[in-house]
Amino acid sequence: MRDRDYLMDQHGVVFKVIGDVHPASHYLGYVKYHPDPHGDRQLLGRTYRQNSVVSKSFGILAERPECYVYSDVLGCVITGLPRGQVALHHSCRTALSTIHANPHLVRNARAGADLLAIIDRIVSLGARELFGITGSFLVGCFNDRSDIDLVCYGPDGYAAARELFGVGDLIRPYAGDTLMQLYLRRAKYMAGSAFDTLIKQERRKFQGLTAGTGAHINCEPIRCDCDQTFARTTAKEIGHMALLAKITDHREGLVTPALYGIKVKTILSSTVDEPDSFARKITHMRSYLGAYTGAFRTGDIVHLSGKLVHTQDDTQDAHRSGFGIELTPWSVTESYLATLTG
């Protein structure tokens, strides 16, 4: 079971798995697709609706409180699928091999020919095990507006993705007139970001447009199978905080969940009394939001808005223990943000 895999339960609800550390009772994740007669997707002969707002899972699952679970790793209540209710497991890595062997599964999709060409390139690079397919193509509920969502695994996957996105014959980078298209795609989640600053941030990530149909394609780097970075980490939520911070170490920020070393410059707002007493003690920022994976580099000044947490790690690593800012998608009160300031 890997980060960004999908699980279908006995009711036909599809969950997107978040992270690689799960309690014994649940797989942590949120509702990505659920049966709804007013939806615009077809899956297994039923009509489905897509959900892109993680916190809406609480409402979708209101009749199923067993799907609410406390996560020691995140230090809060989130959603998840009880392990005994898993009916189907959709593996990102397996999906890539399955589609490669059975191209008819996606050939009639608007971006199907593009996807098949990209899979062929991945296989020709000898990188089949380093990539996976997530999103609507993973479960087969794509439509004419579907993007192509890839994942790559670990440092070797990151290097292979850089090669895949760097050639330019199958995937065109956003440039010229299409930059506004990219800005509008991201700005709705990152309110207040100036055009040039947001584009600088977004250009650091693996994304572009397919050469054939011009469909959006992105690849999210996630941790390798053996990565134990958060396996022995627990967190306790203290409050919310907005601040300006300098990135001091981005090496663990290139994969999801992203972990950046930070040094606080200025605290802008806080729900915690005497917030300045925390300033020099805050050493890291952790993000479960893929939008901020690979977005920052050492030396950047970043505007952060997220949870103030105290984390504890058995290894006593400075970037995993102590006070930090955490960005998770399960907030029901506000959207957590991390944006460049210039």
HELIX and SHEET records of a PDB file:
HELIX    1   1 VAL A   54  LYS A   56  5                                   3    
HELIX    2   2 SER A   57  ILE A   60  1                                   4    
HELIX    3   3 PRO A   65  CYS A   67  5                                   3    
HELIX    4   4 ARG A   83  GLN A   85  5                                   3    
HELIX    5   5 CYS A   92  ALA A  101  1                                  10    
HELIX    6   6 PRO A  103  LEU A  105  5                                   3    
HELIX    7   7 GLY A  112  SER A  124  1                                  13    
HELIX    8   8 ARG A  128  LEU A  130  5                                   3    
HELIX    9   9 SER A  136  VAL A  139  1                                   4    
HELIX   10  10 GLY A  154  VAL A  167  1                                  14    
HELIX   11  11 THR A  178  ALA A  187  1                                  10    
HELIX   12  12 PHE A  195  GLU A  202  1                                   8    
HELIX   13  13 ARG A  251  GLY A  253  5                                   3    
HELIX   14  14 ASP A  276  ALA A  279  1                                   4    
HELIX   15  15 GLY A  290  TYR A  292  5                                   3    
SHEET    1   A 6 ARG A  41  LEU A  43  0                                        
SHEET    2   A 6 ARG A  46  GLN A  50 -1                                        
SHEET    3   A 6 HIS A  26  PRO A  35 -1                                        
SHEET    4   A 6 VAL A  14  VAL A  17 -1                                        
SHEET    5   A 6 TYR A   6  ASP A   9 -1                                        
SHEET    6   A 6 VAL A  86  HIS A  90 -1                                        
SHEET    1   B 5 ARG A  41  LEU A  43  0                                        
SHEET    2   B 5 ARG A  46  GLN A  50 -1                                        
SHEET    3   B 5 HIS A  26  PRO A  35 -1                                        
SHEET    4   B 5 CYS A  76  PRO A  82 -1                                        
SHEET    5   B 5 TYR A  68  SER A  71 -1                                        
SHEET    1   C 5 PHE A 131  THR A 134  0                                        
SHEET    2   C 5 ILE A 148  TYR A 153 -1                                        
SHEET    3   C 5 HIS A 216  ILE A 222  1                                        
SHEET    4   C 5 PHE A 206  THR A 210 -1                                        
SHEET    5   C 5 ILE A 171  ARG A 172 -1                                        
SHEET    1   D 6 LEU A 337  LEU A 340  0                                        
SHEET    2   D 6 ILE A 301  ASP A 313 -1                                        
SHEET    3   D 6 THR A 233  ASP A 249 -1                                        
SHEET    4   D 6 ALA A 258  SER A 270 -1                                        
SHEET    5   D 6 ILE A 282  SER A 287 -1                                        
SHEET    6   D 6 GLY A 322  LEU A 327  1                                        
END                                                                             
